[in-house]
Amino acid sequence: MNTADKKRLLHEMLYARRYEERCYEAYVERKIGGFLHLYPGQEACAHGVIEAARPGHDYVITGYRDHVHAIKCGADPKRVMAELFAKESGCCKGRGGSMHIFDVEHRFMGGYALVGGPFPLAAGIAKGIQLKGGDEISICFLGDAANNQGTFHESLNMASVWKLPVLYVTENNLYGIGTSIDRSTAVRDQHKRVEAYNIPSAQADGQDIEKVYAAAVTAVEHVRSGKGPYLLELMTYRYRGHSMSDHTPSYRTKEEEKEWGRRDPIIIIKDRLLAAGELSEEEYQKMDQGIMAEIENDVIAYSEAAPEPDVAELERYVLAENDPWVKGGAA
């Protein structure tokens, strides 16, 4: 990874951080409703893995903490924010909201509210790739707690038997909502759990984007070469609560939060560039100010000005509207 790549990824992660922070503010301002799960602290995971793949070519699917993954795949940040604002120009016409970002054009196959739901969907996407003989891969991001769902074991067993081109990425932030992994999971190191399915795996530091990228390159090459599935576990930490209803986590110690705060993925790459003389503090501050101005003047302004969905089209995107049994036209 050269200097230009590092600086670009620093910019992308800083953009993601400021974007999510602005989502928080918009929620407090009651411009965003419903559920909202934010990503600060985990930026190196999505950016490092998708960087190692082919954004917009490979298929990506994840859970409900999905804004950053979509944008890294190529989704328009304005349309993602407009979706959070429940506007007609949102990527799902304002009908999906935060947990259901979707962008077919850039092969971001959605965020899903059901814990563990993306596991079989990712396997299905990979099976489709295999049947068509394509060179794409399917990448499934999910948190550590999702691995206790039955879909995890069923899907990985099937993926291994059929040698599907699917990369499973566990973003292990140590908590399932407010429950510590030590209290919920018999095997703390998630990458070890797939040995039973004869799937190769690795664990990497999810706070260091260079380490994430290096581990992801190995994982992506394995999957794309036709050797079957792979699981990459990234050790990371979410700096905010599970969702907006969990804004001051009482289940974590201040000492733990400070320890992980010192390993901020943005600060790690920033300090590395500063130490190497490849970035100045002035350049970084200018970058940060430019990002915040862009988000406010472009993304937020666009979302605020975007039209509301038309009430007359409430049923337009409901599957039942095309069902002959519902319409009364079936014989």
C-alpha positions in Angstrom: 0.0 0.0 0.0 1.7 3.2 -1.2 1.4 6.7 0.4 -1.3 7.8 -2.0 -3.5 4.8 -1.1 -2.9 5.4 2.7 -3.9 9.1 2.4 -7.0 8.2 0.3 -8.1 5.6 2.8 -7.5 8.0 5.7 -9.8 10.5 3.8 -12.4 7.8 3.3 -12.4 6.7 6.9 -12.5 10.2 8.2 -15.4 10.9 5.8 -17.2 7.9 7.2 -16.6 9.0 10.8 -17.9 12.6 10.2 -20.8 11.2 8.1 -21.9 8.9 11.0 -21.5 11.7 13.5 -23.7 13.9 11.4 -26.2 11.1 11.3 -26.2 11.1 15.1 -26.9 14.9 15.1 -29.6 14.6 12.5 -31.3 11.9 14.6 -31.2 14.1 17.7 -32.7 16.9 15.5 -35.5 14.5 14.6 -34.6 14.6 11.0 -34.0 10.8 11.1 -36.4 8.4 12.7 -36.6 4.7 13.4 -33.6 2.7 14.3 -30.0 4.0 13.7 -26.9 1.9 14.3 -23.6 3.8 13.9 -20.1 2.7 12.8 -17.5 4.9 14.5 -14.5 2.8 15.6 -14.9 0.1 13.0 -14.0 2.1 9.9 -10.9 0.1 9.1 -12.9 -3.1 8.7 -15.2 -2.1 5.9 -12.6 0.0 4.1 -9.8 -2.5 4.4 -11.8 -5.5 3.2 -13.7 -3.9 0.4 -10.5 -2.1 -0.8 -8.9 -5.6 -1.1 -11.8 -6.8 -3.3 -13.3 -5.1 -6.3 -15.8 -2.4 -5.2 -18.8 -2.3 -7.4 -17.9 -5.6 -9.0 -18.0 -8.0 -6.1 -21.2 -8.4 -4.1 -21.4 -7.1 -0.5 -24.1 -7.8 2.1 -24.2 -6.9 5.7 -26.4 -6.3 8.8 -28.1 -3.1 10.0 -24.9 -1.2 10.6 -24.6 -0.6 6.9 -24.1 3.0 5.8 -20.3 2.9 5.5 -20.2 -0.4 3.7 -22.7 0.9 1.1 -20.7 4.1 0.5 -17.4 2.2 0.2 -19.0 0.1 -2.5 -19.8 3.2 -4.4 -23.3 4.2 -3.3 -23.9 8.0 -3.4 -23.6 9.4 0.1 -26.4 11.9 -0.7 -28.8 9.2 -1.6 -27.9 7.2 1.5 -28.5 10.2 3.7 -31.7 10.9 1.9 -32.8 7.4 2.7 -32.2 8.0 6.4 -34.3 11.2 6.0 -37.0 9.0 4.5 -37.0 11.0 1.3 -38.2 9.9 -2.2 -34.6 10.4 -3.6 -33.2 8.0 -1.1 -31.6 4.8 -2.4 -34.7 2.9 -1.5 -37.2 5.7 -2.2 -37.3 6.5 1.6 -39.1 3.2 2.3 -36.2 1.3 3.8 -34.4 3.6 6.2 -31.1 3.1 8.0 -31.3 -0.7 8.3 -32.2 -1.4 4.7 -29.7 0.5 2.5 -29.6 -1.2 -0.9 -27.7 -0.3 -4.2 -28.0 -2.9 -7.0 -25.9 -0.7 -9.4 -22.9 -1.0 -7.1 -23.7 -4.5 -6.0 -24.3 -3.6 -2.4 -27.0 -6.2 -1.8 -28.4 -4.6 1.3 -28.3 -4.1 5.0 -30.6 -6.5 6.9 -32.4 -6.1 10.2 -32.6 -9.8 11.0 -29.5 -10.9 12.9 -27.9 -13.7 10.9 -30.1 -13.2 7.9 -27.3 -12.3 5.5 -25.5 -15.6 6.0 -27.7 -17.7 3.7 -28.3 -14.8 1.3 -24.5 -14.4 0.9 -24.3 -18.1 0.1 -27.1 -17.8 -2.4 -25.4 -15.0 -4.1 -22.2 -17.0 -4.3 -24.1 -20.0 -5.7 -25.4 -17.8 -8.4 -21.9 -16.6 -9.2 -20.7 -20.2 -9.4 -23.5 -21.3 -11.6 -22.9 -18.4 -14.0 -19.2 -19.0 -14.0 -18.4 -15.4 -13.0 -15.2 -14.1 -11.4 -17.0 -12.1 -8.7 -17.1 -13.1 -5.0 -19.7 -12.6 -2.3 -18.7 -10.8 0.8 -20.7 -11.1 4.0 -20.1 -8.7 6.9 -21.7 -9.4 10.3 -21.0 -8.9 14.0 -19.7 -11.6 16.3 -23.0 -12.1 18.0 -24.7 -13.1 14.7 -22.4 -16.2 14.7 -24.6 -17.8 17.4 -27.5 -17.9 15.0 -28.3 -21.3 13.3 -28.0 -19.6 9.9 -24.3 -19.2 10.5 -23.7 -22.9 10.9 -26.1 -24.0 8.2 -24.7 -21.6 5.6 -21.1 -22.2 6.3 -21.5 -25.9 6.1 -23.3 -25.6 2.7 -20.7 -23.1 1.5 -17.9 -25.5 2.3 -19.5 -28.5 0.7 -20.2 -26.6 -2.5 -17.0 -24.6 -2.4 -18.8 -21.4 -2.8 -17.0 -18.1 -3.6 -18.0 -16.4 -0.4 -15.9 -14.4 2.1 -17.4 -14.2 5.6 -16.1 -11.2 7.7 -16.8 -11.2 11.4 -16.5 -7.7 12.8 -15.9 -8.7 16.4 -16.6 -5.7 18.5 -16.9 -7.9 21.6 -20.6 -7.1 22.3 -24.0 -8.3 21.1 -26.1 -5.3 21.9 -25.1 -5.1 25.6 -24.0 -8.6 26.2 -20.2 -9.3 26.4 -19.0 -12.1 24.1 -17.5 -13.8 27.2 -21.1 -14.2 28.5 -22.7 -15.4 25.3 -20.2 -17.4 23.3 -18.3 -20.6 24.2 -15.5 -19.9 21.7 -14.3 -16.3 22.0 -12.0 -16.4 18.9 -14.6 -16.6 16.2 -12.2 -17.7 13.4 -11.7 -21.0 15.2 -15.4 -21.9 14.9 -15.2 -22.6 11.2 -12.6 -25.4 11.6 -15.6 -27.8 12.0 -16.6 -26.9 8.4 -13.1 -27.3 6.9 -13.0 -23.6 6.1 -9.7 -21.7 6.3 -9.7 -18.6 8.5 -7.6 -15.9 10.1 -7.8 -13.2 12.8 -6.5 -9.7 12.3 -6.4 -6.3 14.1 -9.5 -4.6 12.9 -8.2 -1.2 14.1 -5.2 -1.0 11.7 -6.4 -0.7 8.1 -3.0 -1.8 6.7 -3.3 -5.1 8.7 -6.9 -5.5 7.7 -6.0 -4.9 4.0 -3.2 -7.4 4.1 -5.3 -10.1 5.7 -8.2 -9.3 3.3 -6.0 -9.7 0.3 -5.1 -13.2 1.3 -8.8 -14.0 2.0 -10.0 -12.5 -1.3 -7.4 -14.3 -3.3 -8.3 -17.6 -1.7 -12.0 -17.2 -2.5 -11.6 -15.8 -6.0 -9.2 -18.6 -7.0 -12.0 -21.2 -6.6 -10.8 -22.7 -3.4 -14.1 -22.1 -1.6 -15.2 -20.0 1.4 -13.0 -18.2 3.9 -13.7 -16.5 7.2 -11.8 -13.4 8.4 -12.3 -12.2 12.0 -11.5 -8.6 12.6 -11.0 -7.5 16.3 -12.6 -4.1 16.6 -14.7 -1.8 18.8 -17.7 0.4 18.4 -17.2 3.7 20.1 -20.9 4.4 20.4 -23.6 2.2 21.8 -25.4 -0.5 19.9 -27.9 2.0 18.6 -29.3 5.4 19.4 -31.4 3.9 22.2 -28.1 2.8 23.8 -26.2 6.2 23.8 -24.4 5.7 27.1 -23.4 2.0 27.4 -23.4 1.0 31.1 -22.2 -2.5 30.4 -18.6 -1.4 29.4 -16.0 0.0 31.8 -14.5 3.4 31.2 -11.0 1.8 31.3 -12.0 -0.5 28.4 -13.4 2.4 26.4 -10.2 4.5 26.9 -8.0 1.5 26.0 -9.8 1.0 22.7 -10.0 4.8 22.2 -6.2 4.9 22.1 -6.4 2.5 19.1 -8.7 4.6 17.0 -8.3 3.4 13.3 -8.2 6.9 12.0 -5.5 8.0 14.5 -3.4 5.0 13.8 -3.0 5.6 10.1 -2.9 9.4 10.6 0.0 9.1 13.1 1.8 6.6 10.9 1.7 9.1 8.0 2.8 12.0 10.2 5.7 10.0 11.6 6.8 9.1 8.0 6.6 12.8 6.9 3.9 11.8 4.4 1.3 14.0 6.0 1.3 17.3 8.0 -1.1 18.2 10.8 -2.1 21.2 8.7 -3.0 19.0 5.8 -5.0 16.7 8.0 -7.0 19.6 9.5 -7.7 20.9 6.0 -8.9 17.5 5.0 -11.2 17.3 8.0 -12.6 20.7 7.5 -13.2 20.0 3.8 -15.0 16.8 4.7 -17.3 18.4 7.2 -18.2 21.2 4.8 -18.9 18.7 2.0 -21.2 16.7 4.3 -23.1 19.8 5.5 -23.3 21.7 2.2 -23.8 18.8 -0.1 -25.1 15.7 1.7 -27.3 17.3 4.3 -28.5 20.1 2.1 -29.5 17.6 -0.6 -31.4 15.4 1.9 -33.2 18.3 3.5 -34.4 19.7 0.1 -35.4 16.3 -1.3 -39.1 15.6 -1.7 -41.1 13.5 0.7 -42.6 10.2 -0.7 -46.1 10.7 -2.2 -48.7 9.1 0.0 -50.7 8.1 -3.1 -47.8 5.7 -3.9 -47.8 4.0 -0.5 -48.4 0.6 -2.0 -46.2 1.0 -5.1 -43.3 -1.0 -3.9 -45.3 -3.6 -1.9 -44.8 -7.1 -3.5 -48.5 -7.9 -3.0 -49.6 -5.3 -5.6 -48.5 -7.6 -8.3 -50.0 -10.8 -6.8 -53.0 -11.9 -8.8 -54.5 -13.5 -5.7 -54.5 -10.2 -4.0 -55.9 -8.4 -7.1 -58.6 -11.0 -7.5 -57.4 -12.0 -10.9 -56.3 -15.6 -10.3 -58.4 -18.4 -11.6 
